Amino acid sequence: MLTPTEFDLLYFLMTQPQEVFTSRQLLQAVWNYPDEIANPGLVRWHIKNLRNKIEIDPERPNTIVTVAHQGYMFKQR
């Protein structure tokens, strides 16, 4: 079962597939965090938890992928 925070993140990414978002963009767009207090580690934590719940192999994600040095995206199949 997803937490409300995980659901909000997944919903946001799913409604904009193939688009890459930085951690700061996600913090602002999904949870309205002001830029000056945005902590990218928070996004990494939620992405990790979400992957553990929805990915077949969370160590090799196929749905929520990391784009090196850019951010995260929902990968359409």
VEXTI-429460 format. One record per atom (N, C-alpha, C): residue number from 1; residue in one letter; atom name; x, y, z. Coordinates in steps of 0.001 Angstrom, whole numbers, plus 500000, padded with zeros to 6 digits. Last residue first. Example, Ala and Ser with C-alpha at 12.3 -4.5 7.8 and 13.67 -1.06 7.14 Angstrom:
<site><num>2</num><residuo>S</residuo><atomo>N</atomo><x>512850</x><y>497750</y><z>507080</z></site>
<site><num>2</num><residuo>S</residuo><atomo>CA</atomo><x>513670</x><y>498940</y><z>507140</z></site>
<site><num>2</num><residuo>S</residuo><atomo>C</atomo><x>512900</x><y>500030</y><z>507870</z></site>
<site><num>1</num><residuo>A</residuo><atomo>N</atomo><x>513190</x><y>494310</y><z>507800</z></site>
<site><num>1</num><residuo>A</residuo><atomo>CA</atomo><x>512300</x><y>495500</y><z>507800</z></site>
<site><num>1</num><residuo>A</residuo><atomo>C</atomo><x>513200</x><y>496700</y><z>507800</z></site>
***
This chain:
<site><num>77</num><residuo>R</residuo><atomo>N</atomo><x>505952</x><y>501994</y><z>479059</z></site>
<site><num>77</num><residuo>R</residuo><atomo>CA</atomo><x>506327</x><y>500732</y><z>478392</z></site>
<site><num>77</num><residuo>R</residuo><atomo>C</atomo><x>505695</x><y>500640</y><z>477036</z></site>
<site><num>76</num><residuo>Q</residuo><atomo>N</atomo><x>507400</x><y>504955</y><z>480280</z></site>
<site><num>76</num><residuo>Q</residuo><atomo>CA</atomo><x>506267</x><y>504259</y><z>479677</z></site>
<site><num>76</num><residuo>Q</residuo><atomo>C</atomo><x>506760</x><y>503020</y><z>478973</z></site>
<site><num>75</num><residuo>K</residuo><atomo>N</atomo><x>508901</x><y>505835</y><z>483176</z></site>
<site><num>75</num><residuo>K</residuo><atomo>CA</atomo><x>509181</x><y>505266</y><z>481862</z></site>
<site><num>75</num><residuo>K</residuo><atomo>C</atomo><x>507959</x><y>504489</y><z>481377</z></site>
<site><num>74</num><residuo>F</residuo><atomo>N</atomo><x>509174</x><y>508740</y><z>484851</z></site>
<site><num>74</num><residuo>F</residuo><atomo>CA</atomo><x>508320</x><y>507561</y><z>484742</z></site>
<site><num>74</num><residuo>F</residuo><atomo>C</atomo><x>508474</x><y>507066</y><z>483315</z></site>
<site><num>73</num><residuo>M</residuo><atomo>N</atomo><x>512338</x><y>509953</y><z>486074</z></site>
<site><num>73</num><residuo>M</residuo><atomo>CA</atomo><x>511208</x><y>509966</y><z>485150</z></site>
<site><num>73</num><residuo>M</residuo><atomo>C</atomo><x>510429</x><y>508661</y><z>485247</z></site>
<site><num>72</num><residuo>Y</residuo><atomo>N</atomo><x>514683</x><y>512172</y><z>487683</z></site>
<site><num>72</num><residuo>Y</residuo><atomo>CA</atomo><x>513866</x><y>510956</y><z>487642</z></site>
<site><num>72</num><residuo>Y</residuo><atomo>C</atomo><x>512771</x><y>511115</y><z>486597</z></site>
<site><num>71</num><residuo>G</residuo><atomo>N</atomo><x>517841</x><y>513623</y><z>486833</z></site>
<site><num>71</num><residuo>G</residuo><atomo>CA</atomo><x>516711</x><y>513465</y><z>487734</z></site>
<site><num>71</num><residuo>G</residuo><atomo>C</atomo><x>515995</x><y>512138</y><z>487554</z></site>
<site><num>70</num><residuo>Q</residuo><atomo>N</atomo><x>520557</x><y>514148</y><z>485936</z></site>
<site><num>70</num><residuo>Q</residuo><atomo>CA</atomo><x>519407</x><y>514970</y><z>485533</z></site>
<site><num>70</num><residuo>Q</residuo><atomo>C</atomo><x>518244</x><y>514852</y><z>486502</z></site>
<site><num>69</num><residuo>H</residuo><atomo>N</atomo><x>522611</x><y>512378</y><z>486344</z></site>
<site><num>69</num><residuo>H</residuo><atomo>CA</atomo><x>522927</x><y>513804</y><z>486457</z></site>
<site><num>69</num><residuo>H</residuo><atomo>C</atomo><x>521770</x><y>514713</y><z>486041</z></site>
<site><num>68</num><residuo>A</residuo><atomo>N</atomo><x>520857</x><y>509810</y><z>484713</z></site>
<site><num>68</num><residuo>A</residuo><atomo>CA</atomo><x>522117</x><y>510260</y><z>485318</z></site>
<site><num>68</num><residuo>A</residuo><atomo>C</atomo><x>522318</x><y>511764</y><z>485207</z></site>
<site><num>67</num><residuo>V</residuo><atomo>N</atomo><x>517735</x><y>509257</y><z>485593</z></site>
<site><num>67</num><residuo>V</residuo><atomo>CA</atomo><x>518466</x><y>509722</y><z>484419</z></site>
<site><num>67</num><residuo>V</residuo><atomo>C</atomo><x>519714</x><y>510407</y><z>484977</z></site>
<site><num>66</num><residuo>T</residuo><atomo>N</atomo><x>516163</x><y>506556</y><z>487049</z></site>
<site><num>66</num><residuo>T</residuo><atomo>CA</atomo><x>517059</x><y>507689</y><z>487276</z></site>
<site><num>66</num><residuo>T</residuo><atomo>C</atomo><x>517762</x><y>507998</y><z>485971</z></site>
<site><num>65</num><residuo>V</residuo><atomo>N</atomo><x>512729</x><y>505566</y><z>486707</z></site>
<site><num>65</num><residuo>V</residuo><atomo>CA</atomo><x>514154</x><y>505439</y><z>486421</z></site>
<site><num>65</num><residuo>V</residuo><atomo>C</atomo><x>514895</x><y>506727</y><z>486746</z></site>
<site><num>64</num><residuo>I</residuo><atomo>N</atomo><x>510208</x><y>503674</y><z>487403</z></site>
<site><num>64</num><residuo>I</residuo><atomo>CA</atomo><x>510701</x><y>504987</y><z>487825</z></site>
<site><num>64</num><residuo>I</residuo><atomo>C</atomo><x>512214</x><y>504917</y><z>487732</z></site>
<site><num>63</num><residuo>T</residuo><atomo>N</atomo><x>510410</x><y>501191</y><z>485901</z></site>
<site><num>63</num><residuo>T</residuo><atomo>CA</atomo><x>509258</x><y>502087</y><z>485851</z></site>
<site><num>63</num><residuo>T</residuo><atomo>C</atomo><x>509642</x><y>503510</y><z>486233</z></site>
<site><num>62</num><residuo>N</residuo><atomo>N</atomo><x>512548</x><y>499608</y><z>486328</z></site>
<site><num>62</num><residuo>N</residuo><atomo>CA</atomo><x>512107</x><y>499753</y><z>484942</z></site>
<site><num>62</num><residuo>N</residuo><atomo>C</atomo><x>510992</x><y>500777</y><z>484796</z></site>
<site><num>61</num><residuo>P</residuo><atomo>N</atomo><x>515379</x><y>499277</y><z>488500</z></site>
<site><num>61</num><residuo>P</residuo><atomo>CA</atomo><x>514045</x><y>499790</y><z>488206</z></site>
<site><num>61</num><residuo>P</residuo><atomo>C</atomo><x>513773</x><y>499943</y><z>486707</z></site>
<site><num>60</num><residuo>R</residuo><atomo>N</atomo><x>517003</x><y>497290</y><z>490057</z></site>
<site><num>60</num><residuo>R</residuo><atomo>CA</atomo><x>517070</x><y>497534</y><z>488603</z></site>
<site><num>60</num><residuo>R</residuo><atomo>C</atomo><x>515705</x><y>498039</y><z>488134</z></site>
<site><num>59</num><residuo>E</residuo><atomo>N</atomo><x>516283</x><y>497094</y><z>492649</z></site>
<site><num>59</num><residuo>E</residuo><atomo>CA</atomo><x>517683</x><y>497431</y><z>492371</z></site>
<site><num>59</num><residuo>E</residuo><atomo>C</atomo><x>517920</x><y>497724</y><z>490891</z></site>
<site><num>58</num><residuo>P</residuo><atomo>N</atomo><x>513629</x><y>496233</y><z>492598</z></site>
<site><num>58</num><residuo>P</residuo><atomo>CA</atomo><x>513922</x><y>497626</y><z>492937</z></site>
<site><num>58</num><residuo>P</residuo><atomo>C</atomo><x>515361</x><y>498055</y><z>492679</z></site>
<site><num>57</num><residuo>D</residuo><atomo>N</atomo><x>512109</x><y>494364</y><z>490456</z></site>
<site><num>57</num><residuo>D</residuo><atomo>CA</atomo><x>513446</x><y>494340</y><z>491046</z></site>
<site><num>57</num><residuo>D</residuo><atomo>C</atomo><x>513836</x><y>495790</y><z>491359</z></site>
<site><num>56</num><residuo>I</residuo><atomo>N</atomo><x>509486</x><y>495240</y><z>490125</z></site>
<site><num>56</num><residuo>I</residuo><atomo>CA</atomo><x>509759</x><y>493809</y><z>490274</z></site>
<site><num>56</num><residuo>I</residuo><atomo>C</atomo><x>511116</x><y>493620</y><z>490935</z></site>
<site><num>55</num><residuo>E</residuo><atomo>N</atomo><x>508278</x><y>498125</y><z>491891</z></site>
<site><num>55</num><residuo>E</residuo><atomo>CA</atomo><x>509196</x><y>497518</y><z>490923</z></site>
<site><num>55</num><residuo>E</residuo><atomo>C</atomo><x>509341</x><y>496022</y><z>491182</z></site>
<site><num>54</num><residuo>I</residuo><atomo>N</atomo><x>506697</x><y>499056</y><z>493998</z></site>
<site><num>54</num><residuo>I</residuo><atomo>CA</atomo><x>506094</x><y>498854</y><z>492671</z></site>
<site><num>54</num><residuo>I</residuo><atomo>C</atomo><x>506989</x><y>498151</y><z>491653</z></site>
<site><num>53</num><residuo>K</residuo><atomo>N</atomo><x>508078</x><y>499195</y><z>496448</z></site>
<site><num>53</num><residuo>K</residuo><atomo>CA</atomo><x>506678</x><y>498759</y><z>496423</z></site>
<site><num>53</num><residuo>K</residuo><atomo>C</atomo><x>506156</x><y>498419</y><z>495037</z></site>
<site><num>52</num><residuo>N</residuo><atomo>N</atomo><x>510587</x><y>500152</y><z>495956</z></site>
<site><num>52</num><residuo>N</residuo><atomo>CA</atomo><x>510463</x><y>498909</y><z>496718</z></site>
<site><num>52</num><residuo>N</residuo><atomo>C</atomo><x>509046</x><y>498345</y><z>496668</z></site>
<site><num>51</num><residuo>R</residuo><atomo>N</atomo><x>509916</x><y>502591</y><z>494741</z></site>
<site><num>51</num><residuo>R</residuo><atomo>CA</atomo><x>510468</x><y>501499</y><z>493931</z></site>
<site><num>51</num><residuo>R</residuo><atomo>C</atomo><x>510346</x><y>500161</y><z>494648</z></site>
<site><num>50</num><residuo>L</residuo><atomo>N</atomo><x>509144</x><y>503991</y><z>497055</z></site>
<site><num>50</num><residuo>L</residuo><atomo>CA</atomo><x>508182</x><y>503726</y><z>495988</z></site>
<site><num>50</num><residuo>L</residuo><atomo>C</atomo><x>508660</x><y>502584</y><z>495100</z></site>
<site><num>49</num><residuo>N</residuo><atomo>N</atomo><x>511570</x><y>504168</y><z>498446</z></site>
<site><num>49</num><residuo>N</residuo><atomo>CA</atomo><x>510419</x><y>503474</y><z>499039</z></site>
<site><num>49</num><residuo>N</residuo><atomo>C</atomo><x>509390</x><y>503099</y><z>497985</z></site>
<site><num>48</num><residuo>K</residuo><atomo>N</atomo><x>513073</x><y>505681</y><z>496555</z></site>
<site><num>48</num><residuo>K</residuo><atomo>CA</atomo><x>513513</x><y>504350</y><z>497000</z></site>
<site><num>48</num><residuo>K</residuo><atomo>C</atomo><x>512346</x><y>503550</y><z>497572</z></site>
<site><num>47</num><residuo>I</residuo><atomo>N</atomo><x>511574</x><y>508042</y><z>496453</z></site>
<site><num>47</num><residuo>I</residuo><atomo>CA</atomo><x>511758</x><y>507238</y><z>495235</z></site>
<site><num>47</num><residuo>I</residuo><atomo>C</atomo><x>512151</x><y>505818</y><z>495622</z></site>
<site><num>46</num><residuo>H</residuo><atomo>N</atomo><x>511906</x><y>508933</y><z>499095</z></site>
<site><num>46</num><residuo>H</residuo><atomo>CA</atomo><x>510571</x><y>508564</y><z>498612</z></site>
<site><num>46</num><residuo>H</residuo><atomo>C</atomo><x>510639</x><y>507726</y><z>497336</z></site>
<site><num>45</num><residuo>W</residuo><atomo>N</atomo><x>514719</x><y>509393</y><z>499114</z></site>
<site><num>45</num><residuo>W</residuo><atomo>CA</atomo><x>514085</x><y>508499</y><z>500088</z></site>
<site><num>45</num><residuo>W</residuo><atomo>C</atomo><x>512721</x><y>508016</y><z>499579</z></site>
<site><num>44</num><residuo>R</residuo><atomo>N</atomo><x>515008</x><y>511318</y><z>497105</z></site>
<site><num>44</num><residuo>R</residuo><atomo>CA</atomo><x>515674</x><y>510014</y><z>496978</z></site>
<site><num>44</num><residuo>R</residuo><atomo>C</atomo><x>515029</x><y>508984</y><z>497894</z></site>
<site><num>43</num><residuo>V</residuo><atomo>N</atomo><x>513587</x><y>513430</y><z>498322</z></site>
<site><num>43</num><residuo>V</residuo><atomo>CA</atomo><x>513085</x><y>512808</y><z>497093</z></site>
<site><num>43</num><residuo>V</residuo><atomo>C</atomo><x>513711</x><y>511436</y><z>496904</z></site>
<site><num>42</num><residuo>L</residuo><atomo>N</atomo><x>515292</x><y>513989</y><z>500461</z></site>
<site><num>42</num><residuo>L</residuo><atomo>CA</atomo><x>513902</x><y>513603</y><z>500716</z></site>
<site><num>42</num><residuo>L</residuo><atomo>C</atomo><x>513300</x><y>512915</y><z>499501</z></site>
<site><num>41</num><residuo>G</residuo><atomo>N</atomo><x>517585</x><y>514903</y><z>499265</z></site>
<site><num>41</num><residuo>G</residuo><atomo>CA</atomo><x>517605</x><y>513605</y><z>499930</z></site>
<site><num>41</num><residuo>G</residuo><atomo>C</atomo><x>516215</x><y>513091</y><z>500231</z></site>
<site><num>40</num><residuo>P</residuo><atomo>N</atomo><x>517040</x><y>517520</y><z>498447</z></site>
<site><num>40</num><residuo>P</residuo><atomo>CA</atomo><x>516996</x><y>516437</y><z>497456</z></site>
<site><num>40</num><residuo>P</residuo><atomo>C</atomo><x>517008</x><y>515040</y><z>498080</z></site>
<site><num>39</num><residuo>N</residuo><atomo>N</atomo><x>515122</x><y>519733</y><z>500076</z></site>
<site><num>39</num><residuo>N</residuo><atomo>CA</atomo><x>516199</x><y>518797</y><z>500384</z></site>
<site><num>39</num><residuo>N</residuo><atomo>C</atomo><x>516114</x><y>517617</y><z>499410</z></site>
<site><num>38</num><residuo>A</residuo><atomo>N</atomo><x>514220</x><y>523116</y><z>500125</z></site>
<site><num>38</num><residuo>A</residuo><atomo>CA</atomo><x>514126</x><y>521847</y><z>499399</z></site>
<site><num>38</num><residuo>A</residuo><atomo>C</atomo><x>515360</x><y>520983</y><z>499680</z></site>
<site><num>37</num><residuo>I</residuo><atomo>N</atomo><x>514242</x><y>525618</y><z>501110</z></site>
<site><num>37</num><residuo>I</residuo><atomo>CA</atomo><x>514290</x><y>524523</y><z>502095</z></site>
<site><num>37</num><residuo>I</residuo><atomo>C</atomo><x>514208</x><y>523141</y><z>501440</z></site>
<site><num>36</num><residuo>E</residuo><atomo>N</atomo><x>514214</x><y>527313</y><z>498901</z></site>
<site><num>36</num><residuo>E</residuo><atomo>CA</atomo><x>515261</x><y>527520</y><z>499904</z></site>
<site><num>36</num><residuo>E</residuo><atomo>C</atomo><x>515311</x><y>526427</y><z>500966</z></site>
<site><num>35</num><residuo>D</residuo><atomo>N</atomo><x>511944</x><y>526598</y><z>497433</z></site>
<site><num>35</num><residuo>D</residuo><atomo>CA</atomo><x>513269</x><y>526235</y><z>496935</z></site>
<site><num>35</num><residuo>D</residuo><atomo>C</atomo><x>514341</x><y>526341</y><z>498017</z></site>
<site><num>34</num><residuo>P</residuo><atomo>N</atomo><x>509236</x><y>525217</y><z>499312</z></site>
<site><num>34</num><residuo>P</residuo><atomo>CA</atomo><x>509967</x><y>526390</y><z>498819</z></site>
<site><num>34</num><residuo>P</residuo><atomo>C</atomo><x>511398</x><y>525988</y><z>498452</z></site>
<site><num>33</num><residuo>Y</residuo><atomo>N</atomo><x>507259</x><y>522523</y><z>498236</z></site>
<site><num>33</num><residuo>Y</residuo><atomo>CA</atomo><x>508374</x><y>522943</y><z>499092</z></site>
<site><num>33</num><residuo>Y</residuo><atomo>C</atomo><x>509002</x><y>524202</y><z>498509</z></site>
<site><num>32</num><residuo>N</residuo><atomo>N</atomo><x>504997</x><y>521308</y><z>497031</z></site>
<site><num>32</num><residuo>N</residuo><atomo>CA</atomo><x>505044</x><y>522757</y><z>497251</z></site>
<site><num>32</num><residuo>N</residuo><atomo>C</atomo><x>506127</x><y>523208</y><z>498237</z></site>
<site><num>31</num><residuo>W</residuo><atomo>N</atomo><x>504986</x><y>518666</y><z>496263</z></site>
<site><num>31</num><residuo>W</residuo><atomo>CA</atomo><x>504715</x><y>518965</y><z>497671</z></site>
<site><num>31</num><residuo>W</residuo><atomo>C</atomo><x>504807</x><y>520443</y><z>498028</z></site>
<site><num>30</num><residuo>V</residuo><atomo>N</atomo><x>505296</x><y>518622</y><z>493453</z></site>
<site><num>30</num><residuo>V</residuo><atomo>CA</atomo><x>504472</x><y>517616</y><z>494121</z></site>
<site><num>30</num><residuo>V</residuo><atomo>C</atomo><x>504055</x><y>518068</y><z>495517</z></site>
<site><num>29</num><residuo>A</residuo><atomo>N</atomo><x>506891</x><y>520862</y><z>492741</z></site>
<site><num>29</num><residuo>A</residuo><atomo>CA</atomo><x>505672</x><y>520538</y><z>491997</z></site>
<site><num>29</num><residuo>A</residuo><atomo>C</atomo><x>504739</x><y>519597</y><z>492754</z></site>
<site><num>28</num><residuo>Q</residuo><atomo>N</atomo><x>509049</x><y>520900</y><z>494619</z></site>
<site><num>28</num><residuo>Q</residuo><atomo>CA</atomo><x>508188</x><y>522065</y><z>494419</z></site>
<site><num>28</num><residuo>Q</residuo><atomo>C</atomo><x>506856</x><y>521685</y><z>493777</z></site>
<site><num>27</num><residuo>L</residuo><atomo>N</atomo><x>510138</x><y>518348</y><z>494447</z></site>
<site><num>27</num><residuo>L</residuo><atomo>CA</atomo><x>509778</x><y>518907</y><z>495750</z></site>
<site><num>27</num><residuo>L</residuo><atomo>C</atomo><x>508814</x><y>520082</y><z>495601</z></site>
<site><num>26</num><residuo>L</residuo><atomo>N</atomo><x>510651</x><y>518221</y><z>491682</z></site>
<site><num>26</num><residuo>L</residuo><atomo>CA</atomo><x>509654</x><y>517343</y><z>492292</z></site>
<site><num>26</num><residuo>L</residuo><atomo>C</atomo><x>509208</x><y>517882</y><z>493645</z></site>
<site><num>25</num><residuo>Q</residuo><atomo>N</atomo><x>512665</x><y>520142</y><z>491422</z></site>
<site><num>25</num><residuo>Q</residuo><atomo>CA</atomo><x>511406</x><y>520302</y><z>490696</z></site>
<site><num>25</num><residuo>Q</residuo><atomo>C</atomo><x>510303</x><y>519452</y><z>491311</z></site>
<site><num>24</num><residuo>R</residuo><atomo>N</atomo><x>514646</x><y>518943</y><z>493023</z></site>
<site><num>24</num><residuo>R</residuo><atomo>CA</atomo><x>514063</x><y>520240</y><z>493408</z></site>
<site><num>24</num><residuo>R</residuo><atomo>C</atomo><x>512740</x><y>520486</y><z>492693</z></site>
<site><num>23</num><residuo>S</residuo><atomo>N</atomo><x>515238</x><y>516658</y><z>491523</z></site>
<site><num>23</num><residuo>S</residuo><atomo>CA</atomo><x>514686</x><y>516538</y><z>492869</z></site>
<site><num>23</num><residuo>S</residuo><atomo>C</atomo><x>514021</x><y>517836</y><z>493308</z></site>
<site><num>22</num><residuo>T</residuo><atomo>N</atomo><x>514112</x><y>517089</y><z>488111</z></site>
<site><num>22</num><residuo>T</residuo><atomo>CA</atomo><x>515132</x><y>517117</y><z>489157</z></site>
<site><num>22</num><residuo>T</residuo><atomo>C</atomo><x>514447</x><y>516940</y><z>490509</z></site>
<site><num>21</num><residuo>F</residuo><atomo>N</atomo><x>512549</x><y>515023</y><z>485740</z></site>
<site><num>21</num><residuo>F</residuo><atomo>CA</atomo><x>512404</x><y>516052</y><z>486763</z></site>
<site><num>21</num><residuo>F</residuo><atomo>C</atomo><x>513551</x><y>515951</y><z>487762</z></site>
<site><num>20</num><residuo>V</residuo><atomo>N</atomo><x>511782</x><y>514246</y><z>482393</z></site>
<site><num>20</num><residuo>V</residuo><atomo>CA</atomo><x>512750</x><y>514138</y><z>483493</z></site>
<site><num>20</num><residuo>V</residuo><atomo>C</atomo><x>512579</x><y>515330</y><z>484433</z></site>
<site><num>19</num><residuo>E</residuo><atomo>N</atomo><x>509166</x><y>512480</y><z>480885</z></site>
<site><num>19</num><residuo>E</residuo><atomo>CA</atomo><x>509726</x><y>513790</y><z>481208</z></site>
<site><num>19</num><residuo>E</residuo><atomo>C</atomo><x>510609</x><y>513652</y><z>482447</z></site>
<site><num>18</num><residuo>Q</residuo><atomo>N</atomo><x>507953</x><y>510047</y><z>480538</z></site>
<site><num>18</num><residuo>Q</residuo><atomo>CA</atomo><x>509118</x><y>510338</y><z>479704</z></site>
<site><num>18</num><residuo>Q</residuo><atomo>C</atomo><x>509715</x><y>511723</y><z>479957</z></site>
<site><num>17</num><residuo>P</residuo><atomo>N</atomo><x>504733</x><y>511204</y><z>481644</z></site>
<site><num>17</num><residuo>P</residuo><atomo>CA</atomo><x>505714</x><y>510155</y><z>481330</z></site>
<site><num>17</num><residuo>P</residuo><atomo>C</atomo><x>506803</x><y>510654</y><z>480383</z></site>
<site><num>16</num><residuo>Q</residuo><atomo>N</atomo><x>503059</x><y>512639</y><z>483539</z></site>
<site><num>16</num><residuo>Q</residuo><atomo>CA</atomo><x>504024</x><y>513297</y><z>482657</z></site>
<site><num>16</num><residuo>Q</residuo><atomo>C</atomo><x>505125</x><y>512311</y><z>482280</z></site>
<site><num>15</num><residuo>T</residuo><atomo>N</atomo><x>501584</x><y>511138</y><z>485194</z></site>
<site><num>15</num><residuo>T</residuo><atomo>CA</atomo><x>500840</x><y>512063</y><z>484337</z></site>
<site><num>15</num><residuo>T</residuo><atomo>C</atomo><x>501750</x><y>512829</y><z>483384</z></site>
<site><num>14</num><residuo>M</residuo><atomo>N</atomo><x>503501</x><y>509778</y><z>486663</z></site>
<site><num>14</num><residuo>M</residuo><atomo>CA</atomo><x>502711</x><y>509047</y><z>485666</z></site>
<site><num>14</num><residuo>M</residuo><atomo>C</atomo><x>501959</x><y>509973</y><z>484719</z></site>
<site><num>13</num><residuo>L</residuo><atomo>N</atomo><x>504456</x><y>511765</y><z>488416</z></site>
<site><num>13</num><residuo>L</residuo><atomo>CA</atomo><x>505347</x><y>511208</y><z>487395</z></site>
<site><num>13</num><residuo>L</residuo><atomo>C</atomo><x>504561</x><y>510505</y><z>486284</z></site>
<site><num>12</num><residuo>F</residuo><atomo>N</atomo><x>502110</x><y>512186</y><z>489976</z></site>
<site><num>12</num><residuo>F</residuo><atomo>CA</atomo><x>502754</x><y>513281</y><z>489246</z></site>
<site><num>12</num><residuo>F</residuo><atomo>C</atomo><x>503625</x><y>512742</y><z>488117</z></site>
<site><num>11</num><residuo>Y</residuo><atomo>N</atomo><x>501706</x><y>509608</y><z>491050</z></site>
<site><num>11</num><residuo>Y</residuo><atomo>CA</atomo><x>500698</x><y>510229</y><z>490192</z></site>
<site><num>11</num><residuo>Y</residuo><atomo>C</atomo><x>501315</x><y>511336</y><z>489345</z></site>
<site><num>10</num><residuo>L</residuo><atomo>N</atomo><x>504035</x><y>509318</y><z>492627</z></site>
<site><num>10</num><residuo>L</residuo><atomo>CA</atomo><x>503768</x><y>508414</y><z>491506</z></site>
<site><num>10</num><residuo>L</residuo><atomo>C</atomo><x>502770</x><y>509023</y><z>490529</z></site>
<site><num>9</num><residuo>L</residuo><atomo>N</atomo><x>503615</x><y>511415</y><z>494491</z></site>
<site><num>9</num><residuo>L</residuo><atomo>CA</atomo><x>504810</x><y>511365</y><z>493650</z></site>
<site><num>9</num><residuo>L</residuo><atomo>C</atomo><x>504577</x><y>510495</y><z>492423</z></site>
<site><num>8</num><residuo>D</residuo><atomo>N</atomo><x>501195</x><y>510651</y><z>495695</z></site>
<site><num>8</num><residuo>D</residuo><atomo>CA</atomo><x>501320</x><y>511953</y><z>495029</z></site>
<site><num>8</num><residuo>D</residuo><atomo>C</atomo><x>502505</x><y>511972</y><z>494071</z></site>
<site><num>7</num><residuo>F</residuo><atomo>N</atomo><x>501974</x><y>508150</y><z>496779</z></site>
<site><num>7</num><residuo>F</residuo><atomo>CA</atomo><x>500935</x><y>508229</y><z>495757</z></site>
<site><num>7</num><residuo>F</residuo><atomo>C</atomo><x>501043</x><y>509538</y><z>494988</z></site>
<site><num>6</num><residuo>E</residuo><atomo>N</atomo><x>503820</x><y>508949</y><z>498698</z></site>
<site><num>6</num><residuo>E</residuo><atomo>CA</atomo><x>504253</x><y>508103</y><z>497567</z></site>
<site><num>6</num><residuo>E</residuo><atomo>C</atomo><x>503240</x><y>508168</y><z>496434</z></site>
<site><num>5</num><residuo>T</residuo><atomo>N</atomo><x>502079</x><y>510374</y><z>500390</z></site>
<site><num>5</num><residuo>T</residuo><atomo>CA</atomo><x>503235</x><y>511030</y><z>499785</z></site>
<site><num>5</num><residuo>T</residuo><atomo>C</atomo><x>503731</x><y>510256</y><z>498574</z></site>
<site><num>4</num><residuo>P</residuo><atomo>N</atomo><x>500258</x><y>508403</y><z>501245</z></site>
<site><num>4</num><residuo>P</residuo><atomo>CA</atomo><x>499792</x><y>509550</y><z>500451</z></site>
<site><num>4</num><residuo>P</residuo><atomo>C</atomo><x>500940</x><y>510276</y><z>499741</z></site>
<site><num>3</num><residuo>T</residuo><atomo>N</atomo><x>501816</x><y>505186</y><z>500634</z></site>
<site><num>3</num><residuo>T</residuo><atomo>CA</atomo><x>501484</x><y>506296</y><z>501525</z></site>
<site><num>3</num><residuo>T</residuo><atomo>C</atomo><x>500936</x><y>507430</y><z>500654</z></site>
<site><num>2</num><residuo>L</residuo><atomo>N</atomo><x>500533</x><y>502199</y><z>499170</z></site>
<site><num>2</num><residuo>L</residuo><atomo>CA</atomo><x>501304</x><y>503431</y><z>499075</z></site>
<site><num>2</num><residuo>L</residuo><atomo>C</atomo><x>500864</x><y>504430</y><z>500135</z></site>
<site><num>1</num><residuo>M</residuo><atomo>N</atomo><x>500838</x><y>498829</y><z>500000</z></site>
<site><num>1</num><residuo>M</residuo><atomo>CA</atomo><x>500000</x><y>500000</y><z>500000</z></site>
<site><num>1</num><residuo>M</residuo><atomo>C</atomo><x>500892</x><y>501246</y><z>500000</z></site>
***
